[in-house]
């Protein structure tokens, strides 16, 4: 009883406020106050203040730009199409407008025809494979090492205490700052590139895997012990399956980083790969070829992302 | 026989340890259904995690059939308030979890899982994932999963606390039936006095700060409990008695809280 009086008195009870506006006392208040006069009087003064201006009701749904409101299908497809075509058309128009120097800015049509020419000679495929192979080795190695370490860090506070200070510090050293060292130690060949890709993904993937593992509710671990599971079984049968979608998410994010680092590595020193092809084209001022390679880099990156996203959705169907 | 002997638990805090439980003595004969009620701060959940072996007591010990409890195990099945079911496993694979850890032939395991699914009314849902289940269904999965390990004692930590009133009553009838069918000992912690009196053969009231046994009351109600039992004068009287006790300790606890 006294709770309701309290709510009305503090202005939270909407009906009471409305009644008050019409100049009537709140319907139930008088006799409740009579029940417990001391308590009611203690809550607030004689009457709650009632003079708040009312704002016009907001239209939260049924508009295209409503916050977190679904968009009709047709509108969605239109927006997605615009997102691709507007920049593409803009690029083509710009390339026509800026025609002062020949080949200064080739348009998308020029880039595609240069790409087709490079693909015909088989050069593009060789370069693309060289680059992909480096990512598979360097990033693959990083995943192989960082996932077990991340599970160790996320599952055991002791593991976290042991590894977090070091890993947390090292991740702030940009991988690209290691390039000179790697070249001195490992030379200009493949090992230095694989090592760079490893460094670029290893620290972040370890920390992000540990984070995914820490999302496992403690109650799930506890209940597993009461069902007879041993520590190793809890890791294999509870922690890993629960954290798997999160671990794949982490791999996806870091795969994108690796994909840009491999091109950086190839720009600096290499004899094959998409980055190398860009440097070659620059030397001969073949700007259309640079654009062709950029498009290929984007498409392969998108494919990697898509594959990992599909894997994640398949593995995480239960989420 | 489950025995709690001068059980105490302290948690280290800045400014000195806080006593969650002190000198709790309680023995539960095999097959008994005991409900522990208490206000917040009475250490109800601490009590259960000590029996489960998930925490170590500061003083005293828990014994099951005379053997001191040193860690968690399938002889003491546990059901949490929020189910804690494995979200990536189907209903039947959740129930099978404990059995998969044992050297059981597949057919035997499936036979057992099928029995507990039927017992808890989950047979039709056996291929469903937890995200497709309601809160009550998820709790049934957790109960079936614990029972499938054939525990000596089933520990229930506010298992129906997050359910709506109607589902809660269904679950109360279900747990009574399952208890009668399996003959397992049940130790249930709840803050819902009505639930405690309706379900238990015995109601243990905990006092707060530190948690200790304030009263240990037998419930004199028919063994076959329909929901209509909740309207019997005996039931109402017992409920009122326990409510008064819990309320007293709740008030004292509130007064001690720093504002």
Boltz contact constraints between the chains, C-beta under 6 A:
constraints:
  - contact:
      token1: [A, 219]
      token2: [B, 80]
      max_distance: 6.0
  - contact:
      token1: [A, 219]
      token2: [B, 84]
      max_distance: 6.0
  - contact:
      token1: [A, 220]
      token2: [B, 84]
      max_distance: 6.0
  - contact:
      token1: [A, 222]
      token2: [B, 54]
      max_distance: 6.0
  - contact:
      token1: [A, 223]
      token2: [B, 84]
      max_distance: 6.0
  - contact:
      token1: [A, 225]
      token2: [B, 72]
      max_distance: 6.0
  - contact:
      token1: [A, 226]
      token2: [B, 52]
      max_distance: 6.0
  - contact:
      token1: [A, 226]
      token2: [B, 72]
      max_distance: 6.0
  - contact:
      token1: [A, 226]
      token2: [B, 78]
      max_distance: 6.0
  - contact:
      token1: [A, 227]
      token2: [B, 74]
      max_distance: 6.0
  - contact:
      token1: [A, 227]
      token2: [B, 97]
      max_distance: 6.0
  - contact:
      token1: [A, 227]
      token2: [B, 98]
      max_distance: 6.0
  - contact:
      token1: [A, 227]
      token2: [B, 149]
      max_distance: 6.0
  - contact:
      token1: [A, 228]
      token2: [B, 74]
      max_distance: 6.0
  - contact:
      token1: [A, 228]
      token2: [B, 98]
      max_distance: 6.0
  - contact:
      token1: [A, 228]
      token2: [B, 101]
      max_distance: 6.0
  - contact:
      token1: [A, 229]
      token2: [B, 101]
      max_distance: 6.0
  - contact:
      token1: [A, 241]
      token2: [B, 88]
      max_distance: 6.0
  - contact:
      token1: [A, 318]
      token2: [B, 87]
      max_distance: 6.0
  - contact:
      token1: [A, 318]
      token2: [B, 88]
      max_distance: 6.0
  - contact:
      token1: [A, 318]
      token2: [B, 129]
      max_distance: 6.0
